[in-house]
Amino acid sequence: MNKMDKFFKISERGSTVKTEIIAGLTTFFAMAYIVVTNPNQIVGFNFGGELDAIWNAVYVASILVAMVGTLLYAFYAKLPFAQACGMGLNSFFFVSFILPEILSPQGDVIKGYREGLLIILLSGVVFLILSVTGARSYIARSLPDCLKKAIPAGIGLFIAFIGFKNVGIIQANMYTFVQFFDFHGAVADKPFFDAWKAIAPVVLALLGLFLIAVLDKKKIKGSVIITIASVTVLYYLTTWTLPDFDLGKIGQSFADFGSYGFIGAFKGFSIFEGGASAVVNAIVLTITFCLVDMFDTIGTLYGTASQADMLDENGDPIDIDKSMASDSIATVSGAVLGTSTCTTYVESAAGVAAGGRTGLTSLVTAICFAACLFLTPVAAIVPACATAPALIYVGVLMLKNFAKVDMSDITAAVPAFLALIMMPLTYSISNGIAVGAISYTLITLATGKFKKKDIIVAIIGILFTLRFFLVTM
C-alpha cells in the first residue's frame, strides 16, 4: 500500500486509495456508454453482413483502445483522466469512409473502413511527432488567458448539455431547435404504469441531481457514485425492466476483431491510388482529424485539470507533455487496433469531481473497461438517467471558471463568451476553441492589441477557418 501511495503520489495530492477507487468507478460509469455507442456511430446503421462484422471488430477495439489510453494516463502521466474513442469524430469517420461505400453500387465497405483507419493512423503519427518535440504543449500554453479560463466553463456547459440530452430532459423541437421534456405528451391517455415508464428517466435524473447537491452540501464523500448506484436501483425497481444481456455475441466479436480490426490501418493505402485529388483529400482529412482531436484534448485537459486544481503557476495543466504523449500513443493504437480517433474524455471530470487526483483513478477505470471484454457491456446495466446527474453536476462545478475572465476588457470578454457558448451549441469542444481563437485574433488585430505571442492563436484561427470551408462535419 505504501508503494502504491508513493508511485501514484496519492497522499501528496491530498487523496486516499478509497477516494481514487470511487473516482475511477465514477469516471467509468460516466463514459461506459462509449463501449456500444462507438461501433454504432462508426457503422451508422445495422445493415447486416460485413457491417455486422465491422461492428463486432470495432466493439472489441473500442474497449482495447480505451484500456490502452487510460492505462497510459495511469502509469505514465499519473493523472486521473481516461481516454476512449471520440464522439463526433466517429460519426465523421462513418460519413467520410463508410457511408460513401454503402451508397455506391460498386462500394467496398471493408476498403473504406481500412482507408479511414489509415487516416487515423497518419493523424496519430503527426500527433506523436508534435508531442515528442513539445510542439503540442507549446501550442496549448500559447492560448490567451481569456480562452484558458473560458474553456473549462464551456466544457462544463457542454458536459451538462450531454447529460440533459442523454436522458431526454432536453428534446428536439422543429421550431425552437430544443425544448424541455414534454411531460404532458408523455403521459396523455396512458395507464399509470406506462405513463411512469415514459417519464421515469427524466424524473429520476432530476432527483439524482438534487441528491448529489444535498450529499455534497452535507460533505458526504462519494456523492456522485452513491447517486449513480441509487438511481440505477430505483430505475429498475420502479420500471420493472432489466438490461439486455447478449453473452453469445462476445465470441463472435473477438473472431471478427481478428479478421477486420487488428492492423486494419496498414491495409488502407489504396486511398492514395486515386491520383492527385485523392492525395489532397487524404491530406485534408488527416489535418482535420489532427485539428479536432488536438483541441478537443487541449480543451479537456484544461477543463479537468482546472476542476482538480492541478494547474501550474501559469494556469496550464501539470505534466501536460505527458498528457499529450499519452493521447498521441492512444490515437496510433486506436488506428492499429481498428477504430476511430482516441482522445482524452471530457467525462473524466466526473471522476475528478468525485475526488480523483492521481493515476490510480485511471487504473480503476481501465480495469472496468477490461471487464467489458468478457461481460455484457456495463453501459447496458447503468441507465442514462443514473449518469446524467453526474454530468450535469460537473457542469455546475466547472462553470465557476468563467468568473475569472476579465469581462471589462472586450478583447477578452467576446472571445471568452464565444468559446463558452459555442461548445454546447455546436456540440464540439474544438469548435468552441476555434471560434474563440478566430474572434480573439480579429479583435486584437482591429484594436491594435495583437502581440507577437498571439501569432500561434492566429495560426490556429486560420487553420480552423480553412477546415470550416474545406471539410463538412
Secondary structure as GFF3:
##gff-version 3
##sequence-region A 1 473
A	DSSP	alpha_helix	2	8	.	.	.	ID=ss1
A	DSSP	alpha_helix	17	31	.	.	.	ID=ss2
A	DSSP	alpha_helix	34	43	.	.	.	ID=ss3
A	DSSP	alpha_helix	50	72	.	.	.	ID=ss4
A	DSSP	pi_helix	73	77	.	.	.	ID=ss5
A	DSSP	beta_strand	83	85	.	.	.	ID=ss6
A	DSSP	alpha_helix	89	93	.	.	.	ID=ss7
A	DSSP	pi_helix	94	98	.	.	.	ID=ss8
A	DSSP	alpha_helix	99	103	.	.	.	ID=ss9
A	DSSP	alpha_helix	109	132	.	.	.	ID=ss10
A	DSSP	alpha_helix	135	141	.	.	.	ID=ss11
A	DSSP	alpha_helix	145	167	.	.	.	ID=ss12
A	DSSP	beta_strand	170	173	.	.	.	ID=ss13
A	DSSP	beta_strand	177	180	.	.	.	ID=ss14
A	DSSP	alpha_helix	183	187	.	.	.	ID=ss15
A	DSSP	alpha_helix	192	217	.	.	.	ID=ss16
A	DSSP	alpha_helix	223	239	.	.	.	ID=ss17
A	DSSP	alpha_helix	249	256	.	.	.	ID=ss18
A	DSSP	pi_helix	257	261	.	.	.	ID=ss19
A	DSSP	three_ten_helix	264	267	.	.	.	ID=ss20
A	DSSP	three_ten_helix	269	274	.	.	.	ID=ss21
A	DSSP	alpha_helix	276	307	.	.	.	ID=ss22
A	DSSP	alpha_helix	320	337	.	.	.	ID=ss23
A	DSSP	beta_strand	342	344	.	.	.	ID=ss24
A	DSSP	alpha_helix	348	353	.	.	.	ID=ss25
A	DSSP	alpha_helix	359	371	.	.	.	ID=ss26
A	DSSP	three_ten_helix	378	380	.	.	.	ID=ss27
A	DSSP	alpha_helix	384	398	.	.	.	ID=ss28
A	DSSP	three_ten_helix	399	404	.	.	.	ID=ss29
A	DSSP	alpha_helix	410	426	.	.	.	ID=ss30
A	DSSP	alpha_helix	429	446	.	.	.	ID=ss31
A	DSSP	three_ten_helix	452	454	.	.	.	ID=ss32
A	DSSP	alpha_helix	455	470	.	.	.	ID=ss33
###
